[in-house]
């Protein structure tokens, strides 16, 4: 049975468009996989710490050589990595903030990208020295954006540092099966945005149906 991990990164609650997308995903997933375990990780309330000097010192030495402070510094990182490793399907609810991602999601990424835990170093390949250690997983990136035109070839493509960055992050740790759904135009006319939201929800349901049939 597939295990699902849903990560919300919006600091907003009821008004969050990305959370509405992850809610649609969770509800649809339960219909397709009623017995599938779901883990929720809310980065807005998890208080994910920034990487510290102690964290860096601990991450780049064998566990047997870490002192108590270093083990404590990696405690949350290890917990988050265990969640990732346990999941078959990972869903990221990611609003666009300043053309990129929220600070909480960036802090999360810094915690889970650990050498010899989620990636290994290939010193023989300087062009792409990363060997991903997380295999056979699927990632769904559920984006919400205030404006439009962020898809490849569109007029805001050049300032989209959200989707390419997250794809690269998951590629580094070994995940290449990545699906994307975007809800654009939250700043624009309400009816048009409502149509976009319905289309995004329908796309999520289609993607889950396809996943269920595989």
N, C-alpha and C positions, 0 to 999 in steps of 0.2 A: 504494500500500500504506500502510495506516495505521501511524503511529508511536506507540508507547506509552511514557509516562513514569510510573514508579511511585515514589512518594515515601513513605518510612516515617519516622514521627516519634517512635515509641516508644523510650525509652531502654533498654527491656528487650529481651532477645534471644529465647531459646527460650521464655520464659514470656509473651511478648507475644501477646495475642489479636488485636490489629490487624494484626500481621505475619502471623498465620495467615490472616487474610482476604486480605491482599495476595498471599500465596502461592497461595491458591485462585484468585484473579483471574489471576495470571500463568500458572499451569498451564492454566487453562481457555482463556485467550486464545491460548496457543501452539497448542492443539488447533484453535481456530477460524481462527487466522491464523499458520500455521507459518512463514511467511516474514517476518512483521512484526518490525521491529527494536524491541527493548525497552531502555530506559535506566532504570537504578535509581539513585535518590538516597537515601542513608541519612543523615538529618539528625543522628542520634545520633553518627555518626562523622565527619561533615563539618565539625564545629566552625564552624558559621555564625556570623560575628561580629555583634555588635549594631551598630546604626547609630551612627556617631560624628559629631562636629561637622564633621570633614573630609569625611565622606560626604555630609552635608547640603549643604555648600558646593559640592561637586562636582556633585551631582545636579541642582541648580537653576541650572546655567550651561551654555552650549554646550560641547561636547567640545573645540573648538579653544582654549577659554580655560582649560582645566583644567591645573594644574601636575602634576608627577610624583607628588607625594603624593596628590593628588586622584584621579588615574588609578588609582593603586594601591588606594585606598580603595574604588573601584567595581569592582575586578577580579572579585571573587566574585559581586557583584550581576549583572554583565554575563554571566558564565558561566551563572548560574542562569536569567536571562531568556532566553538563547539556547536553553536546554533547553526552556523553556516554549513558546517560539515554534516550535520544531521539532516539537513533539508534536501529534498529532491528538487523542489521548485521554490524559487525566491522571488518575491514581489517587492518592488521598491516604489513607494509613493513619493514622488519628487517634484515639488513646485520649483519653478525657475525663480531664483533670486539673483538680481543683477547679472543676468545672462548665464548663470551657473547654478550651483546647488546651495542648499542651506548650510550654515556653519555646523549644525549638528550632524548632517550627513557626511560632511568632510571629516569631522572628528571621528565618526564611526569608521570611515574608510581608513583613516590613519591607524586606528586600533586593530583592524582585521588584516591589513596588508603586512604580514610578518614573515620574514625569511624562514624557511624550513617548516613553516606552519601552513601557509596558503600559497607560497611560491618558493622556488629554489633558484639558485644562481647558476647559470651556465656561463662559465668564464671563457669558453671557447667561441662564443657568439657575441661579439661586441654590438652588433646591430640590434639584436633582440635577446638580451641575456636572461630573460625570465622564463622559468619553467613552471607552469601552473600546476598546483597540486590538488585542486578541486575539480573532479571530473564527473561526467554524466549528470549534470545539473542544468536546469533551465531557469533563465532570469526573465521576468517581465518588468519592464520599466514603464511606469505609469506617470506621465508628465502632465503638469498643469502650467500654463503660461498666460501672462497677461496680454501679450500681443500675438501676432500671427507671422507666418512666413519663415519659420525656423527649419523647415525640412530641407534636405539636400537640393541645391539648385534654386531655392526660393530667396527672396530679397533679404531676409534676416539670417540666412545660413551662416554668414561669416562671423556673426556674433553669438552663435549657439555654442557655448562652452559646457553645456549641460549633458546632452546626449553623447557626443564624442568622448567626453571625459569618462562617463560611467561605463560606456562600452569598453574603453581601454582598461579601466580598472578590473572589470570582470574577465576580460581576456587575459590579463596578467596572471590572475589566480586560476586560470584554466577553464573558464566557462565561455563557450563560444555560441551556445544556443541562446540567443537574446532576442526577445520580442519587445516591440515598443508600441505604446498607445499614447497619443498626445491630445489633451484638451486645451485648445488655444483660444485666445481672444477674450479673456475674462474682463478686460478693461472696456470692451466694446459693447455694442447694443445688446440688451438683455435677451431678446428673443433669438438673435443669431447665436448667442452663447449657449442658450438652452438647447438649440438644435445640435450644436457641436457636442454638448454633453451627452445627449441621447445617442449620437453617432459613436462617441467614444465608448459608452456603455455597451452598445451593440457589438462593437469591435472586440471588446473584452470577452463577451459571451461566445463569439465566433472562435476566438483563439482558444478558449477553454474547451469548447466542443471539439476542436481539432486535436487538442492535447489528449482529451478523453478517448478519442477514437484510435490513437496511436498504440 
